[in-house]
Amino acid sequence: MPSSPLPTAVIGGTTLEILVADITTLRVDAIVNAANRTLLGGGGVDGAIHRAAGPELLEACRPLGGCDTGSAKITEGFRLPAKFVIHAVGPVWRGGTAGEEAALASCYETSLTLAREKNLVSIAFSAISTGVYGFPPERAAPIAVGTVAEEIEKKPGSLARVVFCCFSEASAAHHAAAFSSLAPR
Ligand code: APR
């Protein structure tokens, strides 16, 4: 049974949309990786991005000296169709009382700051922390969508397109539900 069409939202000059796709295939200015603090690769989307980008990505990450949880760093995309990779380090879910929600929001804020600094036009986010790191997807999606919407409204920049790249219909449904609670702008 095909699912209902996924919603979009327009905030200023930026269109927010949801895709179910492998983020390594997206031809956007930057894809946002769900990395770990070492920035030296791993499994999940991190592993997929490093495999698709090729070994130069790891060589570009080594000198960055890692990255704190809630922050992000940017590299070239090398063999990926995306020009850049923004490596965001999400929180490990510890039950919700250890600042996880703020740290997750900070990943999206920092990624958008990096995108603005590079005058990027398009960006695709993976669903940070909702895999291995165990962040409940139904709680992560409204944080992701709400943070991006607020940041773009407060600090309009070069972005014309923001994609929430989901790896399952279930993840897309959580993001679609979060779109429906966006205040009309
Ligand atoms: N494209 C898009 N999304 C993907 C892809 C892909 N190719 N592969 C996985 N995902 C999705 C997962 O389904 C999940 O929704 O990315 C989301 C994040 O899951 P993880 O990759 O497990 O990342 P996270 O939960 O943030 O855990 C980070 O896992 O891979 C390691 O090095 C990484 O230690 C870090 C930890």
Boltz pocket constraint, residues with backbone or C-beta under 6 A from the ligand:
constraints:
  - pocket:
      binder: B
      contacts: [[A, 21], [A, 22], [A, 23], [A, 24], [A, 34], [A, 35], [A, 36], [A, 41], [A, 42], [A, 43], [A, 44], [A, 45], [A, 46], [A, 47], [A, 48], [A, 90], [A, 126], [A, 127], [A, 128], [A, 129], [A, 130], [A, 131], [A, 132], [A, 133], [A, 134], [A, 135], [A, 165], [A, 166], [A, 167], [A, 168], [A, 171]]
      max_distance: 6.0
